[in-house]
Amino acid sequence: MIPADDLVELVRAYNPKTNEKLIREAYDFGLQMHEGQFRHSGEPYFTHPIEVAAILTEQQLDDATIITALLHDTIEDTKASYGEVSARFGEEVAMLVDGVTKLTNLQLASSETKQAENFRKLFMAMSKDLRVILVKLADRLHNMRTIRAMRPQKQVVKARETMDIYAPLAGRMGMQSMREELEDLAFKVLNPEGRASIMRRFITLQKETGDVVERITNDVTTELDKADITASVIGRAKKPYSIWRKMQEKDQGFSRLSDIYGFRIITQTENDCYRVLGAIHQRWRAVPGRFKDYISQPKSNGYRSIHTTVSGRDGRRVEVQIRTRQMHDVAETGVAAHWSYRDGVRGENPFAVDPARWIRSLTEQFDSEEDHADFLEAVKLEMYQDQVFCFSPKGDVVKLPRGATPIDFAYAIHTRIGNACVGAKIDHIRVPLWTRIKNGQSVEIITAHGQMPQATWLDVATTGKAKSAIRRALRAQDHERFVKLGYELARAAFHHVGKRPTEKVLDMAARQLRLDDRETLLARLGSAELNAHEVVEAVYPELTPDEREEVSADRAVIGLSPDQNLQRAPCCDPLPGERIVGITYRGKGVVAHAIDCENLSHFEDQPERWMDLHWQTGKHKAVYGATIDLTIANDAGVLGRICSLIGEHKANIADLEFTDRKPDFFRLLVHVELRDTEHLHSLMLALQAESEVAAIERHRDPSRATPTVQPE
């Protein structure tokens, strides 16, 4: 476990003005709160928050973030409260700790609908303060470093979540070193044989060629000295997962893979970056199509660097990245550079992206997505993107993901341009809309009045923004046609069971199916997202067959002894499907009440008379009475139609009792015999759908006497 003094020294190394007292207090508080807790490895639990804090010191983050790392599990896993953390360490730290706690509780690798909703919550938390996700990424990194202590099945779940969500998110935030380590640690769990194979080939290659990195580093340094350029050269072999991914993408074996070594040249000025580029290209032959200038055209997360690939020693391809020290800091820590400190001063790195602006640009297009699948697709497309830069006819730069087409370009300019697109020119030459745009190309969109998006565009577009806009436009185009078709389908389906799809019926079906309104219902029915059987069943479930096993009346209730007789309490008329309680009476009689019956309060001081009962599962006979309070129109034939409808639902009318008569309405109590609560619900639903029914509810009378049994 890292001692408090050592952690403070790590912070003080880049921030001499750090609040040492507060960090030590947070250390002691976390140690106290987690006392007695242990990790899967058997280590004291508090070793984890300390290591998370140490990871964040590598990014030279502010005191609030370091303290949050020390306390990030206290609210969730200990007796510490939000108020206590706020009182001791300030509202800023308490909000950050609470934000990390909420992120921890998100199950991002769950079902698609749940995952999309949790991604929304993730972006909401990020938009409030991006430091929350920085702590969470450091938390995940340490968990992945120590993942071997977990059960194998849990390792796979965590590794897959890391590979699918946290590593791409770190990359999208510009934190490349963290992304690479997260990917490699997850790769080690998900495909240990593949990783081991890459490592074995590396060892073999080093035996055959010697230390290639050292030799190329010396060659580059020599060329820079000749050009009188002061710069540092850092060479490394790429991570196993990075190599594996290139092998999969290019469908090449290890021996045919060229750029497995990467070199970074860190200069003092931006001007030196271009001088270095000239020196490198003079000495070695550049590989066509492998040059990118992210200094003149930075990525949206602040990344700046010149990338080039050259044929180095023995014809081996070498990737070179050229950047200044400030650019390098942003390249390593991305958006996190905004909070970094040097010598006690908040880093004024000119290349660090403003987090608020960055998160706004990332989330603005997701806000319009109502469909879970669309939202999830848009998020993942954005997280996994690698950019290309192209130009509009006016010379404006447009950033798009690799593989983007003119359709993506059109929607990036404006949704109206995208919807009206009929063709495109790239570098003044007419091209198909599925053409892939390359870096530096000029794109012109040809539009026409009255043009609308085509469904095939969904297969051509690559950006979430374009796909979302196309889907919205297609839905709008098809909506009216689907509504008309949906009504015809509904009319035929309801006619088949002897009913009519009135506005009231369709409104009820929409409510039952949790849709906004009947128009949405008809549109989904017309587009085959719903089938007509589901719509009819939503209003008239009794008109569909019930294949459950029938339950005889003598074994309808479980919990009685063989010599006990059961009667239903008339005050609440409990039906099969409702929770019930039995009250015993002298002479082996038991009266069943619904669990919410008001009269149960009379027996609160006699707990010995209570019995735990429940209904047998299955299809009961329609012999259980219930009462419906009904208000209907006072018109000829209305009561007859209501009675017929009750009969159609296989419910027997035991009695009718008129309680109020008006010139235009009747109010009556209908005593019916039913199978269960589901039968009651479907009957009331069908009655409510009738246009002549103004109001309906279940009637219970607490004043009705208990059956004639002898009290105890």
ZAMARMI-927383 format. One record per residue (C-alpha): residue number from 1; x, y, z; residue in one letter. Coordinates in steps of 0.001 Angstrom, whole numbers, padded with zeros to 6 digits. Example, Ala and Ser with C-alpha at 12.3 -4.5 7.8 and 13.67 -1.06 7.14 Angstrom:
ZAMARMI-927383
  num       c1       c2       c3  residuo
    1   012300  -004500   007800        a
    2   013670  -001060   007140        s
END
This chain:
ZAMARMI-927383
  num       c1       c2       c3  residuo
    1   000000   000000   000000        m
    2   001364   003416  -000991        i
    3   001888   005488   002195        p
    4   000212   008882   002464        a
    5   003616   010619   002377        d
    6   004516   008967  -000927        d
    7   001173   009899  -002501        l
    8   001585   013509  -001391        v
    9   005083   013524  -002909        e
   10   003668   012321  -006239        l
   11   001267   015281  -006247        v
   12   003827   017776  -004973        r
   13   006206   016806  -007784        a
   14   003987   018666  -010258        y
   15   002001   020868  -007878        n
   16   004132   022338  -005061        p
   17   001126   024393  -003935        k
   18  -001036   021321  -003320        t
   19  -003218   021209  -000203        n
   20  -001230   018437   001506        e
   21  -003336   018574   004655        k
   22  -006579   017906   002770        l
   23  -005055   015017   000781        i
   24  -003735   013434   003991        r
   25  -007133   013904   005635        e
   26  -008847   012220   002666        a
   27  -006296   009390   002853        y
   28  -006976   008846   006574        d
   29  -010744   009119   006124        f
   30  -010770   006575   003283        g
   31  -008518   004215   005260        l
   32  -010863   004446   008238        q
   33  -014046   003971   006182        m
   34  -012706   000918   004307        h
   35  -011220  -000709   007409        e
   36  -012055  -004419   007480        g
   37  -012844  -004558   003749        q
   38  -010713  -006677   001421        f
   39  -010346  -007136  -002335        r
   40  -010662  -010478  -004142        h
   41  -006880  -010770  -003964        s
   42  -006965  -010608  -000154        g
   43  -005360  -007152  -000023        e
   44  -006930  -004401   002106        p
   45  -009578  -002706  -000041        y
   46  -008120   000760   000416        f
   47  -005096  -000224  -001688        t
   48  -007411   000210  -004694        h
   49  -008449   003876  -004158        p
   50  -004793   004750  -003460        i
   51  -003655   003172  -006732        e
   52  -006440   004982  -008623        v
   53  -005216   008268  -007134        a
   54  -001626   007395  -008120        a
   55  -002717   006731  -011728        i
   56  -004317   010185  -011841        l
   57  -001145   011837  -010529        t
   58   000549   010619  -013719        e
   59  -001820   012981  -015550        q
   60  -000926   015764  -013086        q
   61  -004531   016378  -012109        l
   62  -005875   018832  -009549        d
   63  -006350   018154  -005837        d
   64  -010135   017699  -006126        a
   65  -009683   014827  -008596        t
   66  -006982   013139  -006489        i
   67  -009145   013375  -003356        i
   68  -012145   012057  -005299        t
   69  -010061   009039  -006312        a
   70  -009243   008336  -002645        l
   71  -012910   008590  -001673        l
   72  -014640   007297  -004805        h
   73  -016025   004141  -003138        d
   74  -016832   005571   000293        t
   75  -020423   006648  -000361        i
   76  -021261   003376  -002118        e
   77  -019387   000809  -000019        d
   78  -019034   002323   003475        t
   79  -021149   004107   006073        k
   80  -019937   007504   004805        a
   81  -022683   009781   003486        s
   82  -022779   012518   000857        y
   83  -023287   015109   003594        g
   84  -020277   013904   005567        e
   85  -017997   013980   002507        v
   86  -019299   017440   001605        s
   87  -018757   018784   005130        a
   88  -015184   017434   005333        r
   89  -013894   017949   001800        f
   90  -016219   020452   000144        g
   91  -019211   020301  -002176        e
   92  -017033   019954  -005303        e
   93  -015442   016716  -004067        v
   94  -018786   015372  -002787        a
   95  -020414   015937  -006198        m
   96  -017516   014219  -007971        l
   97  -017618   011219  -005594        v
   98  -021393   010973  -006030        d
   99  -020969   011136  -009816        g
  100  -018429   008287  -009789        v
  101  -020775   006242  -007560        t
  102  -023615   006653  -010047        k
  103  -021358   005644  -012944        l
  104  -020260   002537  -011035        t
  105  -023885   001477  -010711        n
  106  -024515   001729  -014469        l
  107  -024574  -001675  -016165        q
  108  -023224  -000574  -019545        l
  109  -022865  -004106  -020883        a
  110  -026547  -005000  -020430        s
  111  -029414  -005443  -022872        s
  112  -029590  -002993  -025780        e
  113  -032455  -000880  -024416        t
  114  -030957  -000723  -020920        k
  115  -027499  -000098  -022352        q
  116  -028727   002840  -024441        a
  117  -030445   004395  -021425        e
  118  -027304   003928  -019340        n
  119  -025197   005530  -022077        f
  120  -027513   008547  -021834        r
  121  -026844   008670  -018088        k
  122  -023120   008279  -018721        l
  123  -023046   011282  -021040        f
  124  -025199   013277  -018644        m
  125  -022712   012612  -015836        a
  126  -019820   013527  -018135        m
  127  -021527   016762  -019155        s
  128  -021757   017881  -015517        k
  129  -018040   017376  -014819        d
  130  -015712   015398  -017058        l
  131  -013436   014613  -014106        r
  132  -016013   012016  -013039        v
  133  -015170   009870  -016058        i
  134  -011426   010465  -015564        l
  135  -011669   008901  -012094        v
  136  -013827   006087  -013476        k
  137  -011306   005337  -016237        l
  138  -008457   005235  -013696        a
  139  -010647   002996  -011511        d
  140  -011221   000625  -014440        r
  141  -007504   000656  -015349        l
  142  -006451  -000489  -011876        h
  143  -009218  -003102  -011802        n
  144  -007961  -004446  -015132        m
  145  -004379  -004514  -013831        r
  146  -005536  -006710  -010941        t
  147  -008270  -008632  -012774        i
  148  -006644  -012047  -012255        r
  149  -008018  -012104  -008696        a
  150  -011592  -012276  -010060        m
  151  -013510  -015384  -011106        r
  152  -012813  -016337  -014758        p
  153  -016400  -015622  -015844        q
  154  -016330  -012192  -014183        k
  155  -012963  -011478  -015835        q
  156  -014475  -012032  -019279        v
  157  -017463  -009764  -018538        v
  158  -015233  -006948  -017259        k
  159  -012740  -007345  -020103        a
  160  -015477  -007247  -022757        r
  161  -017001  -004137  -021153        e
  162  -013544  -002544  -021091        t
  163  -012869  -003371  -024736        m
  164  -016312  -002252  -025954        d
  165  -016852   000855  -023835        i
  166  -014063   002175  -021623        y
  167  -011106   001800  -023992        a
  168  -012901   003517  -026934        p
  169  -014128   006222  -024564        l
  170  -010571   006865  -023361        a
  171  -009478   007058  -026998        g
  172  -012305   009426  -027874        r
  173  -011137   011657  -025012        m
  174  -007622   011670  -026466        g
  175  -006114   009555  -023666        m
  176  -004207   007270  -026025        q
  177  -001779   005694  -023551        s
  178  -004656   004710  -021249        m
  179  -006663   003389  -024191        r
  180  -003778   001210  -025342        e
  181  -003205  -000243  -021874        e
  182  -006923  -000911  -021320        l
  183  -007166  -002639  -024700        e
  184  -004102  -004775  -024075        d
  185  -005216  -005822  -020573        l
  186  -008659  -006765  -021928        a
  187  -007040  -008578  -024882        f
  188  -004985  -010630  -022417        k
  189  -008225  -011928  -020858        v
  190  -010367  -012291  -023988        l
  191  -007762  -013878  -026251        n
  192  -004746  -015047  -024231        p
  193  -003607  -017395  -027004        e
  194  -003654  -014591  -029600        g
  195  -001682  -012260  -027343        r
  196   000838  -014954  -026449        a
  197   001307  -015679  -030163        s
  198   002087  -012011  -030868        i
  199   004573  -011909  -027964        m
  200   006348  -015079  -029184        r
  201   006717  -013627  -032681        r
  202   008109  -010428  -031228        f
  203   010762  -012370  -029336        i
  204   011640  -014332  -032472        t
  205   011866  -011111  -034499        l
  206   014183  -009509  -031944        q
  207   016475  -012530  -032029        k
  208   016630  -012336  -035822        e
  209   017039  -008583  -036224        t
  210   018459  -007377  -032902        g
  211   017230  -004245  -031199        d
  212   015525  -002506  -034141        v
  213   014114   000276  -031949        v
  214   017545   001346  -030696        e
  215   019085   001289  -034175        r
  216   016296   003351  -035773        i
  217   016306   005783  -032842        t
  218   020038   006349  -033383        n
  219   019499   006812  -037142        d
  220   016758   009434  -036579        v
  221   018814   011258  -033946        t
  222   021740   011437  -036351        t
  223   019583   012989  -039090        e
  224   018164   015563  -036660        l
  225   021661   016504  -035507        d
  226   022691   017038  -039132        k
  227   019700   019383  -039603        a
  228   020576   021175  -036319        d
  229   017166   020359  -034786        i
  230   016834   019862  -031037        t
  231   014326   017097  -030318        a
  232   013922   013883  -028353        s
  233   013206   010584  -030089        v
  234   011142   007878  -028394        i
  235   010808   004479  -030083        g
  236   008686   001520  -029083        r
  237   007123  -001653  -030365        a
  238   003360  -001337  -030630        k
  239   001099  -003024  -028094        k
  240   000080  -006645  -028860        p
  241  -003584  -005733  -029283        y
  242  -002750  -002912  -031700        s
  243  -000801  -005376  -033842        i
  244  -003546  -007999  -033595        w
  245  -006164  -005487  -034707        r
  246  -004078  -004468  -037742        k
  247  -003646  -008126  -038646        m
  248  -007431  -008606  -038542        q
  249  -008226  -005390  -040434        e
  250  -005670  -006021  -043176        k
  251  -006107  -009808  -043161        d
  252  -002335  -010206  -042991        q
  253  -000035  -012461  -041027        g
  254   002523  -011099  -038558        f
  255   005392  -011574  -040998        s
  256   003673  -009392  -043612        r
  257   002758  -006637  -041162        l
  258   005096  -003723  -041688        s
  259   004541  -000925  -039194        d
  260   004851  -002749  -035864        i
  261   007255  -000115  -034538        y
  262   006278   003446  -033731        g
  263   008474   006489  -033066        f
  264   007631   009837  -031548        r
  265   009751   012896  -032099        i
  266   009143   015638  -029517        i
  267   010278   019087  -030658        t
  268   010491   022508  -029003        q
  269   008381   024494  -031491        t
  270   005691   023901  -034071        e
  271   008040   025136  -036788        n
  272   010514   022436  -035771        d
  273   007829   019805  -036388        c
  274   007812   020610  -040102        y
  275   011618   020824  -040203        r
  276   011768   017329  -038682        v
  277   009276   016104  -041298        l
  278   011513   017450  -044052        g
  279   014600   015796  -042579        a
  280   012839   012436  -042233        i
  281   011482   012491  -045790        h
  282   014871   013503  -047191        q
  283   016531   010545  -045494        r
  284   013820   007869  -045965        w
  285   011200   007260  -048612        r
  286   007662   008201  -047544        a
  287   004922   005586  -047945        v
  288   002111   007017  -050152        p
  289  -001234   007577  -048460        g
  290   000219   007348  -044953        r
  291   000672   011067  -044221        f
  292  -001653   013013  -041906        k
  293  -001215   016550  -040654        d
  294  -003193   016874  -037438        y
  295  -001334   020070  -036542        i
  296  -002974   022165  -039248        s
  297  -006211   020162  -038877        q
  298  -006487   019043  -035201        p
  299  -008863   016337  -034022        k
  300  -011921   017452  -032058        s
  301  -010426   016140  -028807        n
  302  -007421   018489  -029155        g
  303  -005005   015941  -030621        y
  304  -002247   017517  -032730        r
  305   000590   015688  -034413        s
  306   002110   014946  -037818        i
  307   001908   011276  -038812        h
  308   004022   009794  -041551        t
  309   005177   006293  -042433        t
  310   008551   005725  -044094        v
  311   010569   002763  -045306        s
  312   013382   002550  -042783        g
  313   016230   000088  -042264        r
  314   016026  -003071  -044344        d
  315   012909  -001718  -046073        g
  316   010910  -002108  -042846        r
  317   008062   000389  -042525        r
  318   008246   002730  -039566        v
  319   005468   005002  -038313        e
  320   006661   008403  -037060        v
  321   004664   010933  -035034        q
  322   006041   014465  -034759        i
  323   004764   016957  -032164        r
  324   005768   019605  -029620        t
  325   005964   018931  -025878        r
  326   002606   020637  -025274        q
  327   001028   018636  -028095        m
  328   002533   015484  -026601        h
  329   000971   016185  -023197        d
  330  -002463   016482  -024831        v
  331  -001807   013384  -026959        a
  332  -001086   011351  -023811        e
  333  -003840   012696  -021549        t
  334  -006351   014255  -023979        g
  335  -009144   016252  -022406        v
  336  -007608   015576  -018979        a
  337  -004848   018061  -019864        a
  338  -007367   020818  -019139        h
  339  -007037   020156  -015380        w
  340  -003320   019371  -015235        s
  341  -000933   021355  -013020        y
  342   002719   022256  -013408        r
  343   004669   023894  -010593        d
  344   001453   024607  -008726        g
  345  -000172   026438  -011650        v
  346  -003157   025178  -013623        r
  347  -001847   024113  -017011        g
  348  -002477   026725  -019682        e
  349  -001927   024265  -022503        n
  350  -003134   026025  -025672        p
  351  -004017   022686  -027253        f
  352  -006151   021318  -024399        a
  353  -009805   021257  -025429        v
  354  -012350   023011  -023242        d
  355  -014237   020052  -021676        p
  356  -017618   021783  -021761        a
  357  -017290   022479  -025478        r
  358  -015987   018989  -026176        w
  359  -018768   017159  -024374        i
  360  -021363   019460  -025948        r
  361  -020101   018620  -029429        s
  362  -020171   014921  -028563        l
  363  -023685   014841  -027127        t
  364  -025641   017418  -029130        e
  365  -026603   014996  -031884        q
  366  -027600   012272  -029433        f
  367  -030179   014473  -027706        d
  368  -032531   014231  -030693        s
  369  -032495   010433  -030710        e
  370  -035657   008914  -029267        e
  371  -035102   005376  -030460        d
  372  -032826   003302  -028201        h
  373  -031159   001438  -031041        a
  374  -030500   004634  -033001        d
  375  -028990   006332  -029948        f
  376  -026745   003384  -029169        l
  377  -025558   003157  -032775        e
  378  -024818   006892  -032886        a
  379  -022806   006730  -029654        v
  380  -020737   003761  -030770        k
  381  -020100   005221  -034231        l
  382  -018782   008405  -032646        e
  383  -016663   006592  -030058        m
  384  -014942   004374  -032600        y
  385  -014364   006970  -035285        q
  386  -011019   007962  -036805        d
  387  -011198   011209  -038721        q
  388  -010503   012369  -042257        v
  389  -010532   016001  -043346        f
  390  -012115   017265  -046528        c
  391  -013118   020650  -047935        f
  392  -016307   022315  -049058        s
  393  -016315   024302  -052341        p
  394  -015806   027440  -050223        k
  395  -012690   025991  -048605        g
  396  -014270   025195  -045212        d
  397  -012787   022155  -043482        v
  398  -015204   019339  -042636        v
  399  -014179   016554  -040242        k
  400  -015657   013127  -040891        l
  401  -014919   009588  -039677        p
  402  -012802   007336  -041853        r
  403  -014942   005657  -044506        g
  404  -017376   008592  -044742        a
  405  -019287   009189  -047991        t
  406  -020712   012308  -049692        p
  407  -023985   011607  -047880        i
  408  -022189   011978  -044533        d
  409  -020587   015166  -045840        f
  410  -023973   016585  -046906        a
  411  -025548   015960  -043505        y
  412  -022469   017354  -041757        a
  413  -023108   020645  -043603        i
  414  -026858   020763  -042851        h
  415  -029743   018318  -042561        t
  416  -031595   020207  -045303        r
  417  -028623   019722  -047678        i
  418  -028498   016021  -046844        g
  419  -032206   015458  -047423        n
  420  -032092   017221  -050824        a
  421  -028906   015497  -052051        c
  422  -029104   013951  -055537        v
  423  -025414   013639  -056369        g
  424  -021871   014677  -055500        a
  425  -018573   015786  -057009        k
  426  -015202   014971  -055485        i
  427  -012355   017117  -056773        d
  428  -014780   018389  -059481        h
  429  -015534   014883  -060790        i
  430  -019050   013387  -060496        r
  431  -018945   010294  -058252        v
  432  -021504   007814  -056847        p
  433  -022893   008628  -053411        l
  434  -021250   005526  -051926        w
  435  -017725   006767  -052746        t
  436  -015384   006896  -049712        r
  437  -013916   010348  -049091        i
  438  -010137   010617  -048608        k
  439  -008082   013165  -046736        n
  440  -007715   016524  -048448        g
  441  -010411   016017  -051081        q
  442  -012878   018736  -052056        s
  443  -016528   017677  -051957        v
  444  -019479   019401  -053620        e
  445  -023079   018298  -053021        i
  446  -025671   018569  -055819        i
  447  -029200   019160  -054537        t
  448  -032665   019245  -056089        a
  449  -035943   020677  -054850        h
  450  -038376   017947  -053820        g
  451  -035700   015261  -053398        q
  452  -036099   013077  -050311        m
  453  -033735   010531  -048703        p
  454  -033769   006949  -049947        q
  455  -033827   003901  -047667        a
  456  -030654   002602  -049363        t
  457  -028778   005606  -047964        w
  458  -028756   003926  -044548        l
  459  -026321   001354  -045946        d
  460  -024153   004092  -047460        v
  461  -023965   006558  -044549        a
  462  -021439   005951  -041770        t
  463  -021983   008776  -039265        t
  464  -024575   008619  -036522        g
  465  -025782   012085  -037465        k
  466  -026490   011137  -041090        a
  467  -028152   007819  -040207        k
  468  -030385   009497  -037621        s
  469  -031446   012263  -040023        a
  470  -032188   009735  -042784        i
  471  -034323   007610  -040450        r
  472  -036267   010660  -039280        r
  473  -036912   011750  -042864        a
  474  -037957   008241  -043926        l
  475  -040317   007969  -040970        r
  476  -041873   011325  -041842        a
  477  -042322   010284  -045485        q
  478  -043864   006959  -044618        d
  479  -045906   008093  -041634        h
  480  -049075   009089  -043493        e
  481  -048952   006022  -045732        r
  482  -048401   003738  -042730        f
  483  -051285   005332  -040790        v
  484  -053709   004629  -043653        k
  485  -052450   001092  -044112        l
  486  -052525   000528  -040341        g
  487  -056185   001558  -040138        y
  488  -057151  -000886  -042878        e
  489  -055298  -003675  -041097        l
  490  -056949  -002744  -037783        a
  491  -060400  -002587  -039389        r
  492  -060003  -006066  -040854        a
  493  -058644  -007518  -037605        a
  494  -061398  -006061  -035426        f
  495  -064071  -007064  -037965        h
  496  -062785  -010627  -037692        h
  497  -063799  -010691  -033994        v
  498  -067017  -008739  -034553        g
  499  -065743  -005347  -033352        k
  500  -065082  -001911  -034831        r
  501  -061820   000084  -034453        p
  502  -063425   003271  -033141        t
  503  -061236   006180  -031989        e
  504  -061919   005220  -028376        k
  505  -060936   001597  -028985        v
  506  -057708   002615  -030736        l
  507  -056883   005105  -027969        d
  508  -057267   002339  -025398        m
  509  -055112  -000034  -027437        a
  510  -052405   002641  -027642        a
  511  -052485   003107  -023860        r
  512  -052332  -000636  -023243        q
  513  -049334  -000939  -025580        l
  514  -047675   002142  -024000        r
  515  -047724   004184  -027186        l
  516  -048238   007944  -027402        d
  517  -051532   007997  -029292        d
  518  -053670   006097  -031804        r
  519  -051828   007658  -034767        e
  520  -048549   006194  -033503        t
  521  -050321   002867  -033038        l
  522  -051643   002849  -036614        l
  523  -048272   003940  -038034        a
  524  -046494   001081  -036265        r
  525  -049182  -001327  -037359        l
  526  -048800  -000166  -040962        g
  527  -044996  -000427  -040830        s
  528  -045195  -003990  -039432        a
  529  -043616  -002987  -036108        e
  530  -046862  -004250  -034529        l
  531  -049209  -006938  -035766        n
  532  -052984  -006631  -035797        a
  533  -053422  -009566  -033405        h
  534  -051478  -007663  -030704        e
  535  -053718  -004615  -031144        v
  536  -056962  -006618  -030864        v
  537  -055614  -008586  -027900        e
  538  -054684  -005335  -026112        a
  539  -058384  -004367  -025939        v
  540  -060164  -007717  -026176        y
  541  -057867  -010348  -024623        p
  542  -060863  -012576  -023889        e
  543  -061388  -013115  -027597        l
  544  -058100  -015041  -027784        t
  545  -057881  -018681  -026620        p
  546  -056747  -019494  -023057        d
  547  -054771  -022745  -022983        e
  548  -054018  -022821  -019253        r
  549  -054873  -025925  -017217        e
  550  -058281  -025627  -015527        e
  551  -058390  -025466  -011709        v
  552  -061316  -027148  -009933        s
  553  -063210  -025126  -007334        a
  554  -062368  -027527  -004486        d
  555  -058634  -026844  -004826        r
  556  -058762  -023197  -005807        a
  557  -056928  -021981  -002658        v
  558  -053662  -023255  -001198        i
  559  -053028  -023057   002548        g
  560  -056200  -024680   003999        l
  561  -056215  -027878   006025        s
  562  -058476  -030677   004708        p
  563  -061182  -030012   007310        d
  564  -061422  -026256   006754        q
  565  -064135  -024619   004635        n
  566  -063456  -021401   002729        l
  567  -065802  -018524   001960        q
  568  -065012  -015249   000172        r
  569  -065599  -012062   002129        a
  570  -068484  -010130   000469        p
  571  -066971  -006821   001568        c
  572  -064084  -007169  -000902        c
  573  -065022  -010117  -003179        d
  574  -061421  -011369  -003645        p
  575  -060740  -012955  -007020        l
  576  -058116  -015485  -008075        p
  577  -054972  -013565  -008881        g
  578  -055326  -011190  -005903        e
  579  -053286  -011546  -002721        r
  580  -055537  -012912   000018        i
  581  -055505  -013434   003776        v
  582  -057676  -015933   005657        g
  583  -059449  -015137   008934        i
  584  -060453  -018239   010942        t
  585  -063831  -018701   012624        y
  586  -065158  -021292   015075        r
  587  -066365  -024443   013401        g
  588  -063392  -024683   010994        k
  589  -064634  -021821   008839        g
  590  -062166  -019543   007024        v
  591  -063122  -016252   005316        v
  592  -060754  -014980   002601        a
  593  -060200  -011221   002334        h
  594  -058239  -009288  -000279        a
  595  -054979  -008070   001229        i
  596  -056098  -004423   000881        d
  597  -059554  -004945   002420        c
  598  -060460  -002233   004949        e
  599  -062126  -004764   007269        n
  600  -058840  -006550   007998        l
  601  -058086  -003729   010425        s
  602  -060762  -005224   012745        h
  603  -058534  -008261   013271        f
  604  -055187  -006520   013861        e
  605  -055195  -007458   017555        d
  606  -055978  -011117   016782        q
  607  -052936  -012302   014782        p
  608  -053602  -015929   015793        e
  609  -056691  -015912   013506        r
  610  -054749  -014890   010375        w
  611  -053860  -017502   007750        m
  612  -051456  -017177   004832        d
  613  -053434  -018206   001741        l
  614  -052911  -017915  -001983        h
  615  -054755  -018907  -005117        w
  616  -053816  -021933  -007148        q
  617  -052250  -021065  -010515        t
  618  -054109  -022029  -013681        g
  619  -057478  -021347  -015307        k
  620  -060267  -021028  -012705        h
  621  -063954  -021529  -013406        k
  622  -066115  -018414  -013831        a
  623  -067890  -018772  -010466        v
  624  -066399  -015892  -008453        y
  625  -068653  -012877  -008025        g
  626  -067521  -009275  -008458        a
  627  -069375  -006005  -008904        t
  628  -068826  -003359  -011574        i
  629  -070049   000226  -011176        d
  630  -071123   001304  -014669        l
  631  -072390   004605  -016122        t
  632  -073939   004209  -019592        i
  633  -075871   006342  -022070        a
  634  -079676   006274  -021701        n
  635  -080387   005236  -025281        d
  636  -082387   002434  -026835        a
  637  -080510  -000847  -027030        g
  638  -077457   000286  -025012        v
  639  -078087  -001956  -022002        l
  640  -078726  -004911  -024308        g
  641  -075400  -004367  -026094        r
  642  -073598  -004101  -022755        i
  643  -075118  -007372  -021571        c
  644  -074230  -009045  -024863        s
  645  -070639  -007841  -024566        l
  646  -070417  -009283  -021045        i
  647  -071695  -012585  -022394        g
  648  -069152  -012538  -025242        e
  649  -066451  -012313  -022600        h
  650  -067791  -015507  -021024        k
  651  -068878  -013706  -017860        a
  652  -072293  -014482  -016331        n
  653  -074501  -011617  -015096        i
  654  -075828  -012583  -011637        a
  655  -077744  -009371  -010945        d
  656  -078330  -005790  -012146        l
  657  -079019  -002959  -009727        e
  658  -079794   000591  -010933        f
  659  -078426   003213  -008526        t
  660  -079180   006404  -010461        d
  661  -081341   007326  -013442        r
  662  -080941   010532  -015435        k
  663  -082528   011608  -018730        p
  664  -079271   010976  -020559        d
  665  -077396   008458  -018356        f
  666  -078009   005406  -016204        f
  667  -075755   004331  -013353        r
  668  -075957   000681  -012319        l
  669  -074159  -002041  -010418        l
  670  -073562  -005178  -012466        v
  671  -072862  -008313  -010438        h
  672  -070900  -010723  -012627        v
  673  -069291  -014119  -012135        e
  674  -065686  -014260  -013296        l
  675  -062636  -016494  -013381        r
  676  -059965  -014162  -011958        d
  677  -058600  -010619  -011870        t
  678  -057329  -010944  -015425        e
  679  -060861  -011814  -016546        h
  680  -062187  -008757  -014654        l
  681  -059562  -006489  -016162        h
  682  -060233  -007616  -019746        s
  683  -064002  -007268  -019272        l
  684  -063689  -003735  -017871        m
  685  -061287  -002854  -020681        l
  686  -063760  -004049  -023314        a
  687  -066642  -002183  -021644        l
  688  -064559   000983  -021404        q
  689  -063868   000791  -025133        a
  690  -067606   001074  -025882        e
  691  -068590   004611  -026864        s
  692  -071819   004419  -024821        e
  693  -069890   003763  -021573        v
  694  -069072   007023  -019782        a
  695  -067432   005627  -016617        a
  696  -066524   002259  -015143        i
  697  -064866   001008  -011957        e
  698  -064841  -002010  -009666        r
  699  -067308  -001672  -006772        h
  700  -066606  -002907  -003229        r
  701  -068793  -002345  -000175        d
  702  -066948  -002612   003182        p
  703  -070297  -002488   005009        s
  704  -071468  -005818   003597        r
  705  -071628  -008465   006320        a
  706  -069217  -011340   006700        t
  707  -070688  -014751   005697        p
  708  -072678  -016619   008270        t
  709  -069942  -018468   010172        v
  710  -069544  -018732   013883        q
  711  -066962  -016296   015319        p
  712  -064268  -017650   017563        e
END
